[in-house]
């Protein structure tokens, strides 16, 4: 609205006057001269920025009233039409000026190197010897370089070799240039230490030989048959002799921890646990807690026996031993803590140990050693294909693994039971029954009394089963309930009551170890 009011900076409004020749004029001519609603357009001065701004708006308004689109089919021959044609020509001209010229390219004249240049190139080029390579300018023959008739031999040759997969020590040493006798002697001397594992690194020094072309005698050979033992074979006056150097070992267990994340297995591997350790950890946890109960935000914690060579060697310098402790931590508080205890390698929670110590009869022994592969609840049957109640849990175990009675009881059924195949049912009293399916073989018969932990049969895949596993059921008052609603304790849980304090003290000791991981 800058043009509407009186403005002292603006000169008296005046008409644009006669159109200048050219586009603007043509368009202007095409438009009605006096539009009733169009205000008189002032021509502002450009002296300062306000006027500049005003001028820009004036240009904007002028352009808004004009069009650059002219229909050349209409009013042929008129001024407006001629202007449109001229505009089209003006558009086309730059495009035509950019028209490419497609003339053939002329190749540069071919210049072959002269003899001198060719000699220079050959001296610097890397070419096969058979093609005349002189292997570099600096080594090309000159007057001051003469060819020797015989080359002096190196006194010794130092080599490093790594034993390959499916390779043989003798073959490897002979390939390195050792005399067959020496290679066989090395094999014989190291035989009591066991065959070296693939990937074992050998440092070998070969001594001078009497005749060129003969295999060289062994001077020194050293390697590590174990991470904590270094062996050196040296040639002395009396032949080869072997010396063992035990390497001091640190046996502080590793204490690893980290966030479970999307994969507990991967997280534990990332924290530095080896695959066997992770496997043992998962098995220990699985005995007391279904994996489904572990949340991605939980932390895992494990302590594993570890031996580490103290000489700073990087390869083959340590090895993990038994898993000692497995735990799950939620919100900073331990959710599950299990620790290896006793000589049978079983893991216990303090509660399970206490329960076992008090001979608490409400705790059941695990029916079989294995991992739970299917839980109680509605699921699609793997063979029948429709959804129904899975009235027990499936525990995968090797064919023929012993199946134990989870508690004292009487055998009320032992025989074929439809999809359960060979099936045993035990009555434990107190309204508790247990069922065991898919057995390969029975160890007890109907009417027999069985004790907790007694073997009642063996794992198989009879009935509707995709593989060897135990289908284990628990009944309360005749109704199937989730067997995991009553926790198992591992077998042979007969621990001296006085051990509980020692157990807790040991757990504190393990958890006080410095942690590794994030
Ligand atoms: Zn089942």
Boltz pocket constraint, residues with backbone or C-beta under 6 A from the ligand:
constraints:
  - pocket:
      binder: B
      contacts: [[A, 374], [A, 390], [A, 392], [A, 393], [A, 394], [A, 470], [A, 471], [A, 472]]
      max_distance: 6.0
